[in-house]
Amino acid sequence: MATFHVLLRSRSTRNFDKILHRSCLLSNNFRWNTRCISQGMTYSFKLQQKMSLKARSGSFHVITRGPHKVFSFIRPVSSQSQGSFMTDLKSSPPPALYLGFSGAIPFCGLAAMSFIFPEHLHLIAHAQQAYGACILSFLGAIHWGYALAKTSELKPDWSTLGYSVTPSLIAWLALLVKPVPGLATLCIGLAVALSRDLNTPHFPAWYYALRKALSTLAVSSVGLTAAIVYFQ
């Protein structure tokens, strides 16, 4: 899906909103999870929220370039370029970025320890199962918490809240079985949680990029641990 730009030289918010309204009429051809990525500063949260309602799409951003205001329709999240991914990832709030990648250390560390200490493989696999179950439950709870905010576009309906408790149930089942099927269940659960997040259009752009990076590390580490236990 090609990028669509609307440029407006006037600084008038009202005029910009009129042109934006006309441009949003074209958005019926866009997928539901189409969103806009800003290359600069967000223009206005209230205007952004108004645009989302008009276009029936995801999270929109308005950026400024000198006298111009730029509104962009970008490809869906799943088809963005590597450049867009890195830009979004670097725009993550420092606490989210540092805490997020710190949270991936146990996944990667336990996977490495399964190579280094094969005599303690059963304990390492159990630790990987327990930590993976905690993280999977946390990912589901994000939707519950986000839907509770009064200004949230994610509504506390059966679809949202019903899904939010599903990852914790999958995590619980993963702890009831032996290491190999349990770790495999966690891999599936983490992948399903990632897919659900990427198809939820109301999160900020940096969150999608961060989820992709962290989920790749988590699924790879858990899957590697499961493979080592299986072939041991």
DAZI-V424866 format. One line per field, one symbol per residue. burial: 1 if it has 16 or more other ideal C-beta (glycine too) atoms within 10 Angstrom, else 0. Layout:
burial->???
This chain:
burial->0000010100001001000100110010011011111100001000110011011011111110000011111111100100011011101100001001001101100110110000001001101111111011101101100110000011000001101101110110010000110111111011011101110111111111111111101110111111011000
